[in-house]
Amino acid sequence: MGVTGRLFGREMPANADRRPMEGQPGSARGRERVVFETDRHIIVGDMTLPREGYQSRFSDAINRGEVAFISLVDVEISPQGGGQAERRDFAVLAKSHVRLAYPLGGG
């Protein structure tokens, strides 16, 4: 296995995946701002979805049976009854806690 560079102080193998990361220019994925409501919180964040094709719709992505958690970035978590919202760069939400889910902006 050849080495072509270093990443985080480690050598990168020549066969490493060099596709653009999600949300980056040239990526086949995009972000959609979404809202999830649980019994205790309202969670707003960006969900990464394919731009087109399989699972490009919000409903397709959240209804995947083999996925128990939903990854979100740029997250705002607010208590259901009001109060101070918390911001997080990244959060993972258990689908079993979701009572209502929708894309922000009605998409």
Long-range contacts (C-beta under 8 A, 24 or more apart in sequence): 22-48, 23-48, 31-73, 32-58, 32-103, 32-107, 33-103, 33-104, 33-105, 34-58, 34-72, 34-101, 34-102, 34-103, 34-104, 35-100, 35-101, 35-102, 35-103, 35-104, 36-70, 36-93, 36-98, 36-100, 36-101, 37-80, 37-98, 37-99, 37-100, 37-101, 38-80, 38-93, 38-97, 38-98, 38-99, 39-80, 39-97, 39-99, 40-79, 40-80, 41-77, 41-78, 41-79, 41-80, 42-77, 42-78, 42-79, 42-80, 43-72, 43-75, 43-76, 43-77, 43-78, 43-91, 43-93, 44-75, 44-76, 44-78, 44-104, 45-72, 45-73, 45-74, 45-75, 45-76, 45-91, 46-72, 46-73, 46-74, 46-75, 47-71, 47-72, 48-73, 58-101, 58-102, 58-103, 58-107, 62-95, 62-98, 62-101, 67-95, 68-94, 68-95, 68-96, 69-93, 69-94, 69-95, 70-95, 70-98
